[in-house]
């Protein structure tokens, strides 16, 4: 498929990634951002770094430096996103399905609607389930034979989720998050993007960066920070996203084009 057009949503569909994204009783969904595009870029970066490392460590048989071609693709990257789901299919032959925010083999582990929004609650073992029942004031569920083990909770998923959902809807998200967090239970509000950037953790980890930008009306622009932190050589955003053609002359000059040739290219609408 070397000559086929590359689009994130096509790769997501062809690789099966879209088939496991969305609610069980609804059509397949694309993700909120172009994940297949992004992961392909990351794979390319990893490949380049691995190639550079191999060059510097191994070299070539004649004592020179070994260069190599680095390849990845949207389809391969999207297929790799199946991770445990793909491995499960390859070893069991059982096809995957959509689970929405819930988990195929852990219950409860999903989004719940509270009084003023949505939140995620996860319980991965019996002890956490007991704490959840105590926090929700549903202690009787612990001794209920339908929910005594995770296997039984998976088997009786619908009944349990209905009981928990009815109780969670009674209070605001903030109250539940505070109460469950005090019990050591994994939980979170389902934030909007606005709320996510207002999180204290966002500021603590310097995930909002302000830099100068000549083509911005304010002379500056705010960007999402770099999620990789290096202790000895911190990564920084060196420049604002370029305007269309902003560096064309600079690049062409480095390649040996004269000023007259660059002007002609611009005149001919090549650049």
N, C-alpha and C positions, 0 to 999 in steps of 0.2 A: 504493500500500500504506500510505497514511497512517494507516489505522485498525487495521492489523495489530499484534499484540503484538510488542514488540521484545526479543529474547533473543540473547545473544552466540552461542550455539551454532547457532541458526537462521540468523543472518547468515553465520556461517562456512560453513555448508552451502550456502546459496543462492548465495553469491558465488563458490564454487569454491575458496575458501581451504582448506577441509577436505580437498578432493580431492588437494591437493599436500602434505598433512601426514601423515607416517607412513612406515612401511616399504613397499617396493614390493609385497611379497607378503602384506601384511596389510591389514585394513580401514582406511578413512580414520580419522584421529584428530583430536580436539580438542586445542588447546594446553594447557599446564599452568596457564595463567592466562587470564582472559577478555580476550584481546588485542583483539578487535573492540570490546568495550566501552571499553577503555582508549584505543585510537586514535581512537575517535569523540569522546571527551572532549578529547583533544589537538587534534583538528581544530576542535572548537567553540572552544577557547581561541585557536587561531591565527586563526580567523575573527573573533572578538571583537577581538583586538588589531589585525588588519588594518582592521577597521571603525573603531576608535578613531583609528587613524593617518590613515585617509582623511578622517574628520571634522575632525581637527585641521589637516591639510594642505590639503584641498580646500575644505571647508565646503560651503555650498549656494549656488545662483545668486543668491539674494536677500541674500547676505552673512551669513546665519545659519549654524547648525551642522547638518550633514547627518547624520541618523540612518538606519540601514538594518536590515533584518531579516537575521539570520545563521542559515543553515540547514546542517545536515549530517545524516547518518543512519547507522545501523548497516550497512545494505547498501552504501551508497556507500563508507564507510570500509573495510569488509571487502574490497570489490572492488578498492580502491586498493592493498591489501596485496599484490596479485599482482605489482606492480612490474615487474621485468624479465621474469618469466614471462608476465604479461599482454601486455606489449609484444611479446614473441616470438610469441605466438599471433596477435595482431592483424596482424603483418606477415608471418608465414609460414603461418598457418592450421593449424599443428601443435599439437595439444592437449598440455597438460603432464601430468606424472605424478608419483608420489611417489618420492622418492629417499632417504628416511630421513635419515641424517647425511651421506651422500655427495653429490657434486656431479655434475650431468649432463654437464659438459664439462671437468672437471679431475680427474685421477687421479694419485696418491692424495690425497684430501681428505675425510676422514671420521673417524668414531670407530673405535677399535681396542680390543679387550679385552686388558689386560695381566694380570700375575699376580694383582694384588689390586684391580683396578678398571678403569675405562674412561678413555681419553684421546683427545683429538682431535689428529690430525696433518694438516697441510696443506702441500702442495708445489705451487707455482703455475708453476714453470718447470723447465727441464732442470737448471739449476745446483742448485736446491734438491733435486731428485730425486737427483742425484749425492751430495749431502751426506747425504741420508737413507740411501742405500744404504751409505755409508761408516760412518755411526753405527750402523746395524743389522748391520754386517759382512756385507753382501750385495753386495759390489762387482761381482760377476759380472753383476748385473742391468743395470748401466749399459751393457754391451756386448751385451746380449741384444736381438736385432732386434725382439722383440715389444714392448719397452718403451723404445725409443730416443727417441721423441718423445711429447709429450702425446697427440697424435692416436692413436698406436699403443697408448699406455697405456689410453686410453678404449676402444679397440677390444678390448683384451685385459684388460679390467678384472677379470674374475672370477679369471683365473689369477694376476694380480699381487697382488690383495688376499689371496688364499689364502696366497701365499708370505710376504707381509709380516705377516699375522695370526699365522701360526705362529711367527714370530720374536718379535713383540711380546709374545706370551703367556709368554715365558720369563723376563721380569723384572718387578719391581714398577713401578708408574707413576712414582714419584718418581725412580727411576734413569733411566728413559727421558726424562722431562721435563728433568732436569739435563743429560743427555748431548746431547739434541737442541737444547736452548736454547743450549748452548755453541757449537753449530754455526750458530747464527742461524736455526734453523728454527722456524716458527710451530707451537706445540703447547701443550696444557694438559690437566691432569687434568679429567675431567668431575666437577665438584664437586657435593656435596650442598648443600642450602641452608645447613646448619650449617657446612660447610667454606667456602662462599662468604663468609659473614659473618665467618669467621675469617681471611680473606685479609688480608695487610698492606695491600694497596691499598684495602680497605674502610675501614680506620682512617685511612689517609693522606688519603683523600678525604672523610672525615667522613660516611660513609654510614650510621652508626648514631647516632640522636639520642635523648637522654633528656630528657623534659619532665614537668612536674607534671601529675597527673591525679587529680581529686577522687574519681572513681568507681572508682579502682583500689585494691585492698587495700593495696598498698605505698605509695600516694600518688604514684606515678610510672609512666610507661609508656615503652617503647622503640619507636621508629618508624624505618622506613627513611628515610634522609636525602634531601635534595633533590639530584637529579643535575645541576642547572643551577647553575653558579657565576658570579656577577657580581662584578667587581672593585670597583666603586664602591658598589653597593647590594646587599649579600649577601642572599639569600633565606633566610628563617627559618621554622620551624614555630611559629606563634604560639599554638596551643592544641591540647589533646588532642581526639581525636574525641568529639563530644558524645554524651551519653546520650540515650535516646529522650525527646523533648519537653523537653530541658534548656533550650532558649532560646525555647520557645513564648510564654511570658508577655512576655519582652523584645521579641520581634518584633511581637507583636500590640499591645503598648503603643505601639511606634513607629508602627504603622499607625493609631492613634487609638482603639483599644478601651479601655474603662474596666476597672478591676479587677473590677467586678461582672459585666461581660460576659465577661471571661476566665474567671472562676469558673463562670459558667453554661455556657460552652463545655466546660469540663472536666467539669462535672456531667453534661452531655449526651453525654459521651464523643466529642465532636467533636475534642478535642485530648487 
